[in-house]
Amino acid sequence: MPKQPIKRPFHCRALVMPHSNMLCLAAVLDPLRAANRAAGAQVYTWDIATPFDAPVELTTGLTVPANPAASLPAPDMLALIAGFNIASQSTAEMQRRLLPAIHHAPLACGIDGGGEILARCGVLHGHRATTHWEDLEKLETNFPDITVVRDRFVQSGKFITTGGASPCIDMMLHLIQRHHGRSLAESVMRTFLYDPVYAGSDPQSLVSVSRLQRRSPPVARALHLMEDHLEDPIPVSEIARRCGLSVRRLEMLFQAETGSGPGQTFRALRLAEARRLVVDTPDPLQNIAVRCGFNSLPAFSRAFRDAFGMAPSSLRKR
C-alpha cells in the first residue's frame, strides 16, 4: 500500500449520535492519539461533535458535551458514530443537519450503526456498505439500492462503513498505514497490544473464531457455515462434507475445541440470535421462529424455554 504524504495534520471529527457506545468512540480517536505519540509529532488532530446543540448520552451513561457539527469547519474525515434507536433518531431535521457535514467531508465513515445513518441520509445509493452484523438484514431490506456486505469494514468511493468497534480499529490502522506507512501503523498496534487477525474484507462473525482459525480451521469453517444458515439449517452431515470431514471427525473436533457437539452448537447459535431478536426488535415471535430455523412457534417456544428458562413472550414482557 503506497504511503501518502501528509503536509499538515489530518483532522478527524467524531460526530456522536445518542445511544452510541463508548468503545466505538475510543476506536476512532485512540489510534490517532497513539499515532501522534509514536510519530513524535502531531500528524492527526480531532474533535468530538454532536448533531444538535445539546449533549449526547452514550450507552454507558456518560455524556458528550454539546458541540454542534453545523458550527464547525469541514474536517478531512467525518466519523459518524451511532448505536441504538437509529430509526427514531433519523428525523427529517436530523438528516438536514447531517447532510452538509457528510457532503463537505472528503472522507465520510459510518461506524457501527453509522452506516445506517448514512443510508437514511440517502448518500449510499449505489455503494457497497456494511453495518453491525445484528443489523445487516435490516439494512439490506430497507435499502435495496445499497450493496450490503458482511465485511468487517468496506470502502466505496468516499464512504467507509464498519461493523463495530473492533473493525473500526482495523479501519483506523488501515488509514494510518495509508497515510504514514506500515511502520507507524505497527507502532500503534504495539501500543494497544492489538494483534489483528482479520482483513477488512473478512466477514463479521457471530462468535469469536480467531483462536479456532489458528487451532482448528475446520471448526472455524463449520461455524461460519452455521452462521450463514441460521434461517435454513443444514444437516451436520452436510456441514461435515463441506469441511472435507466425516461426521465423526467433526464431532471429535467440536468436542475438543468447544466442549459440545456441532449439533448443539448450531442450535445454541440459532437460539442466541432468537433471543437477540426477541429483546431488541418488535418482530412477531412467529417471524423470529422462522428466521432462526424453527418450523413452528410451539417448537421454538419449547427450545427457547429450555435454553433460557422462560418463554420468548415472557422475556419480551420483562
C-alpha positions, 0 to 999 in steps of 0.5 A: 500500500503506497504511503501518502504524504501528509503536509499538515495534520489530518483532522478527524471529527467524531460526530456522536449520535445518542445511544452510541457506545463508548468503545466505538468512540475510543476506536476512532480517536485512540489510534490517532492519539497513539499515532501522534505519540509514536510519530513524535509529532502531531500528524492527526488532530480531532474533535468530538461533535454532536448533531444538535446543540445539546449533549449526547448520552452514550450507552454507558451513561456518560455524556458528550458535551454539546458541540454542534457539527453545523458550527464547525469547519469541514474536517478531512474525515467525518466519523459518524458514530451511532448505536441504538434507536437509529430509526427514531433518531433519523428525523427529517431535521436530523438528516438536514443537519447531517447532510452538509457535514457528510457532503463537505467531508472528503472522507465520510465513515459510518461506524457501527450503526453509522452506516445506517445513518448514512443510508437514511441520509440517502448518500449510499445509493449505489455503494457497497456498505456494511453495518453491525452484523445484528443489523445487516438484514435490516439494512439490506431490506430497507435499502435495496439500492445499497450493496450490503456486505458482511465485511468487517469494514468496506470502502466505496468511493468516499464512504467507509462503513464498519461493523463495530468497534473492533473493525473500526480499529482495523479501519483506523490502522488501515488509514494510518498505514495509508497515510504514514506507512506500515511502520507507524501503523505497527507502532500503534498496534504495539501500543494497544497490544492489538494483534489483528487477525482479520482483513477488512474484507473478512466477514463479521462473525457471530462468535469469536473464531480467531483462536479456532482459525489458528487451532482448528480451521475446520471448526472455524469453517463449520461455524461460519457455515452455521452462521450463514444458515441460521434461517435454513439449517443444514444437516451436520452431515452436510456441514461435515462434507463441506469441511472435507470431514466425516461426521465423526471427525467433526464431532471429535473436533467440536468436542475438543475445541468447544466442549459440545457437539456441532449439533448443539452448537448450531442450535445454541447459535440459532437460539442466541440470535432468537433471543437477540431478536426477541429483546431488541426488535418488535418482530412477531415471535412467529417471524423470529421462529422462522428466521432462526430455523424453527418450523413452528412457534410451539417448537421454538417456544419449547427450545427457547424455554429450555435454553433460557428458562422462560418463554420468548413472550415472557422475556419480551414482557420483562 
